[in-house]
Amino acid sequence: MITSTGFEADRPPARPLPSRLEPLLAACRPHYERLHRLRIRIDDRSGDAALR
């Protein structure tokens, strides 16, 4: 399997987003946030993947 960071919490960008891309960011953010909430997580107690 290819290593993936999955859907991590949003973090500050390394450099400012060009203003011409702000509408794209606004359109994508709700989808990213939904996918972040629905991500598969590892259950710390059993080590199994779990939907929480």
Secondary structure, 3 states (H helix, E strand, C coil): CCCCCCCCCCCCCCCCCCHHHHHHHHHHHHHHHHHHHCCCEECCCCCCEECC
